[in-house]
Amino acid sequence: MTTTVKQTLPDVDRAAHHARGFLEALGVDLSVPARHESAMRMAKAYLEMMSSDPFEMTTFDNDEGYSELVLVAAIPVQSLCEHHFLPFTGVAHVGYLPGDRLVGLSKLARTVEMYARGPQTQENLTQQIADHLNAALMARGVGVVIEAEHTCMSLRGVHAGGARTRTSAFTGELRESAARSEFLSSVS
């Protein structure tokens, strides 16, 4: 049995129309010359924050049998809190213990971007990246740590500017104490 998922293509003009209504409902005067295009700019900005370019996960045979931790630290990450649709930004540290395959290092950053583009929680984002890399690489272990500041905390509510949230996900051998410690000390 096959199920078909209906995927709707983005309609930036429709989004701009609704953004205009949203802003006007909040009392924003859009007749000011500097704001004439604000609804369209808002629609395009959210479309960009929720879109990523497709890519192929380039892997290579691990001919030399490299077995130590491969870590790319401080990959910029930006996403949208699914509860308030406000951005959270920070860095992701992504590493793996190779098995039979090595991955092109830029693909680790592209994986972060692919999963970050869309509304969600930081916890889910961290796990999605780890699960994807674990399945794609068949690595001995994958580790992902994300540190981010959430504007839903800094710009509203508690107004805790500068507070950073740290989440982590580990698979395979990186769940073991010594390997996890090596990973975490490398990103501290």
C-alpha positions as CSV (number, residue, x, y, z in Angstrom):
1,M,0.0,0.0,0.0
2,T,1.5,3.3,-1.0
3,T,0.5,6.6,0.6
4,T,0.9,9.9,-1.2
5,V,1.8,13.0,0.7
6,K,0.4,16.1,-0.8
7,Q,3.2,18.7,-0.8
8,T,2.1,22.3,-1.3
9,L,4.4,24.6,-3.2
10,P,5.2,27.9,-1.5
11,D,3.0,30.8,-2.6
12,V,4.9,33.9,-1.7
13,D,2.2,36.3,-3.0
14,R,-0.5,34.6,-0.9
15,A,1.9,34.6,2.1
16,A,2.5,38.4,1.6
17,H,-1.2,39.0,1.5
18,H,-1.7,37.2,4.8
19,A,1.4,38.9,6.3
20,R,-0.2,42.3,5.4
21,G,-3.4,41.3,7.2
22,F,-1.4,40.0,10.2
23,L,0.6,43.2,10.5
24,E,-2.5,45.4,10.0
25,A,-4.4,43.4,12.7
26,L,-1.6,44.2,15.1
27,G,-2.0,47.9,14.3
28,V,1.1,48.4,12.1
29,D,0.6,51.3,9.7
30,L,1.7,49.9,6.3
31,S,0.9,53.2,4.5
32,V,4.3,54.6,5.6
33,P,6.5,54.6,2.5
34,A,9.3,52.6,4.2
35,R,6.7,49.8,4.9
36,H,5.0,49.5,1.5
37,E,6.9,46.3,0.7
38,S,7.1,45.0,4.3
39,A,4.6,42.3,4.0
40,M,6.3,40.9,0.9
41,R,9.7,41.2,2.6
42,M,8.3,39.3,5.6
43,A,6.9,36.6,3.4
44,K,10.2,36.2,1.6
45,A,12.2,36.2,4.8
46,Y,10.1,33.4,6.3
47,L,10.2,31.4,3.1
48,E,14.0,31.7,3.1
49,M,14.1,30.6,6.8
50,M,12.0,27.5,6.0
51,S,13.8,26.4,2.8
52,S,17.0,24.5,2.1
53,D,18.7,23.4,-1.0
54,P,18.7,19.7,-1.8
55,F,22.1,17.9,-1.8
56,E,23.6,14.4,-2.1
57,M,25.3,12.9,0.8
58,T,28.8,12.3,-0.7
59,T,30.6,9.5,1.0
60,F,33.9,7.8,0.3
61,D,35.4,4.4,1.0
62,N,37.4,4.4,4.3
63,D,40.3,2.7,2.5
64,E,42.9,3.7,5.1
65,G,40.7,2.4,8.0
66,Y,40.5,5.8,9.8
67,S,38.8,5.0,13.1
68,E,39.1,8.2,15.3
69,L,36.6,10.9,15.9
70,V,35.8,13.2,12.9
71,L,34.4,16.5,14.3
72,V,33.2,19.7,12.6
73,A,32.7,22.3,15.3
74,A,30.8,25.6,15.4
75,I,28.6,25.0,12.3
76,P,26.2,28.0,12.2
77,V,22.6,27.0,12.8
78,Q,19.4,28.9,12.5
79,S,15.9,27.6,12.8
80,L,12.4,28.7,13.9
81,C,10.8,27.8,17.2
82,E,7.7,25.9,16.3
83,H,5.8,27.4,19.2
84,H,6.3,31.1,18.5
85,F,7.8,31.1,14.9
86,L,10.7,33.2,16.2
87,P,14.3,32.3,15.3
88,F,16.8,30.5,17.4
89,T,20.5,30.8,16.3
90,G,23.7,29.3,17.5
91,V,26.2,26.6,16.5
92,A,26.1,22.9,16.0
93,H,29.0,20.5,16.7
94,V,28.7,17.4,14.6
95,G,31.0,14.4,14.7
96,Y,31.2,10.7,13.9
97,L,33.3,7.6,14.4
98,P,33.8,6.2,10.9
99,G,32.9,2.7,9.8
100,D,33.4,1.7,6.2
101,R,32.5,5.2,4.8
102,L,33.8,8.7,5.3
103,V,31.6,11.7,4.5
104,G,32.5,14.9,2.7
105,L,32.9,17.4,5.6
106,S,30.7,20.0,4.0
107,K,27.8,17.5,4.0
108,L,27.8,17.6,7.8
109,A,27.1,21.4,7.6
110,R,24.5,20.8,4.8
111,T,22.7,18.2,7.0
112,V,22.5,20.7,9.8
113,E,21.1,23.3,7.4
114,M,18.6,20.9,5.8
115,Y,17.0,19.9,9.2
116,A,17.2,23.4,10.7
117,R,15.1,25.0,7.9
118,G,11.6,24.7,9.3
119,P,9.7,25.2,12.5
120,Q,10.6,22.8,15.2
121,T,12.2,22.4,18.7
122,Q,16.0,22.4,19.3
123,E,15.7,19.0,20.9
124,N,14.1,17.5,17.8
125,L,16.5,19.2,15.5
126,T,19.5,17.7,17.4
127,Q,18.0,14.2,17.2
128,Q,17.0,14.5,13.5
129,I,20.6,15.4,12.5
130,A,22.0,12.5,14.6
131,D,19.5,10.0,13.2
132,H,20.0,11.1,9.6
133,L,23.8,10.9,9.8
134,N,23.7,7.6,11.6
135,A,21.5,6.0,8.9
136,A,23.4,7.6,6.0
137,L,26.9,6.8,7.2
138,M,26.4,3.6,9.0
139,A,29.0,5.0,11.4
140,R,30.2,3.4,14.6
141,G,28.7,6.4,16.4
142,V,27.4,9.9,15.7
143,G,27.3,12.9,18.1
144,V,25.5,16.2,17.8
145,V,25.6,19.1,20.2
146,I,23.7,22.3,19.5
147,E,24.0,25.5,21.5
148,A,21.5,28.2,20.6
149,E,19.9,31.4,21.8
150,H,16.1,31.5,21.4
151,T,14.6,34.8,20.6
152,C,11.3,33.5,22.0
153,M,13.1,33.7,25.4
154,S,15.2,36.8,24.8
155,L,12.8,39.1,23.0
156,R,9.6,38.2,24.8
157,G,8.4,36.4,27.9
158,V,11.3,36.2,30.4
159,H,13.6,38.5,28.3
160,A,16.6,36.3,29.1
161,G,19.0,37.8,26.6
162,G,22.2,35.8,26.3
163,A,20.7,32.5,27.7
164,R,21.9,29.6,25.6
165,T,20.3,26.2,25.4
166,R,22.5,23.1,24.8
167,T,21.1,19.9,23.5
168,S,22.9,16.7,22.6
169,A,22.3,13.4,20.8
170,F,24.7,10.4,20.6
171,T,24.4,7.1,18.9
172,G,26.5,3.9,18.9
173,E,29.9,4.0,20.4
174,L,29.6,7.8,21.1
175,R,27.0,6.9,23.8
176,E,29.8,5.3,25.8
177,S,31.3,7.4,28.5
178,A,34.9,7.7,27.3
179,A,33.9,8.5,23.6
180,R,31.2,11.0,24.7
181,S,33.7,12.7,27.0
182,E,36.2,13.1,24.2
183,F,33.5,14.6,22.0
184,L,32.3,17.0,24.7
185,S,35.8,18.1,25.7
186,S,36.5,18.8,22.0
187,V,33.6,21.3,21.8
188,S,34.0,22.9,25.1
